[in-house]
Amino acid sequence: MIFAIVIFVLAYIAIASEKFPRHWVALLGGSLLIMFGVLTPSEAMAFISWETLGLVAGMFTLVSILVNAGFFTWLAMTSLRKVNYHPVPLFIILILLAAFLAAFMDSITVMLFLAALTLQLCTLLKIDPVPLVIAEVCAANTGGAATLVGDPPNVILGTTLGFSFADFATNTGPIAIVGALILMVYAFIKNRKSLKEAHIALTPEMIEKIDELHNEPLHVHLTRVGLTGFLMAVFLLIFHIPLSHLTGLPINAAVSALIPAGVALIALRDDQRKKVLVSVDGESILFFAGLFMMIGGLEKVHLFESLAESLALATASNPNTLIMALHWGPGLASGILDNVPLALAMTFVLKDLAAIPGTPALSMLVWSLAMGVDVGGNLTPIGASANVVAYSYMEHNHGSIGWKRWLVIAVPPTLIVMIVASIILLYKYQIGWY
C-alpha cells in the first residue's frame, strides 16, 4: 500500500508542477506499479476503463472535425454580430456560450478557441480580458457538469459506475444551468462599469477590425460531416441502453461515440482525415490510461475500501452529512488537485460506500460528487484541464495573471454556486428525485 501511495503522490506532484507531460508521467506511474509487482500486466489492463477511453476518443475526433471546419469560431462570431458587438451582451453571450458548448464537448476544446477569440475581441474593445476569460472557464466547468460528456470527471463517473447521458442531463443538468446563470450574473455585476465604458468607446472602425480578423469562411463539407456525426453520437448516448435491449447488440457509451466518429472519418478526404486525426487530443487519452492503472494500484491494496468505511462510519447518523461531505470535500480538494484523478479515485470509494447498508443510493452520491468536483475545479488555475489551458494561453499571449488574481475573481462565485448546488442536492434527496 505504501509503495502504491508513494508512486501516486509523486506522479501527482509531477503532474501538478506542469513541468512534465502529464500523459508520460501517468504512464510511467502505471508502468512502475507493474515493474514492482503491485499490479500484473493483465490487472493493469483490466483496471483501464476502455469504455471511458472509447467515449473520449470518439468525441475528441468529432470535435476535431468541427474545429478544423472553423465551426466554433463561426458560431461565436455569429452570436457577436447578432448583438452588434455591444460589450454587455457580448460579455453575457461568451459566458453562456462557454457553458452551453462545454455541455456537449470537452471544456479544453471550448477554452482553446474561446480564450483566443476573447483576447482578440477584448483587445480591440479595450476591455480587460482576464475577468471574462476566468468567467468563461468557470462557466465551462459548470456547464460541463450538465451531461455525461461535458466534463472529464462526468465521463469517468458515468462510464465506470453505469450512468447514462440521460441520467446526468436530468439530474446534474438543471443544477448546472442554475449555476451557469449565477456565474453569468455575478460576472456581469462585477464588471458592469468597465463594460459601460467600453460601450462608449465602441466605434464602427473597431467593428470593422474585428470582422477582418475573423472573416475565415466556414468549411461546409467538414461542418456537415462533423455536425451529423456529433448529433448521431448524442442520440446514441441518450438512447444506447434501450437500443441495446431492443437490438440485442452491446451498445455502450464508447460504441455510441466511436461509430459516428468512424463514419465521419470515412466521409472525409484523405488529406482532411489526416489533419483531423493529427489534431485529436491523444495526450489526454494516454493520460487517462495511465491514471486508471495508478488508481487501480490503490484499489488493489484496499485503500479506497478503508476510506469508504471511515467515511460511512463518520456520517452514519445522518445521510445528509455524507451527501454534503462528498460534495464539499472532493469539491474543495479539486481546487488543489486536478479533478480528473480525484474523480477517478472517488469512483472506487463510491462503489465501496454503496455496498455498506444504510448509505444513500449510489446515484445520489454520484450527483453530489460530480457537482462538487466539476464546480470546485474552478477554484484555482490547476483545478481542471480547462483552467490550465486558458491560464497558460493568457500568460503567454496577454501577460501575467497570477494565482492571487485568479482566486479573487473565481473563488467567490464558485463558492456561491456550490452552496446553491448543496441546497438543490439536499432537496433532491428529500423528495427522492435522484
Secondary structure, DSSP 8 states (H G I E B T S, - for coil): -HHHHHHHHHHHHHHHHTSS-HHHHHHHHHHHHHHTTSS-HHHHHHHS-HHHHHHHHHHHHHHHHHHHHTHHHHHHHHHHHHTTT-HHHHHHHHHHHHHHHHTTS-HHHHHHHHHHHHHHHHHHHT--HHHHHHHHHHHHHHHHTTSTTTSHHHHHHHHHHT--HHHHHHHHHHHHHHHHHHHHHHHHHHHHHHHHHHHHH--HHHHHHHHHHT-----HHHHHHHHHHHHHHHHHHHHHHHHHHHH-----HHHHHHHHHHHHHHTS-HHHHHHHHHHS-HHHHHHHHHHHHHHHHHHHTTHHHHHHHHHHHHTTT-HHHHHHHHHHHHHHHTTTS-HHHHHHHHHHHHHHHHTSTTS--HHHHHHHHHHHHHHHTTSSTTSSHHHHHHHHHHHHHT----HHHHHHHHHHHHHHHHHHHHHHHHHHHHHT--
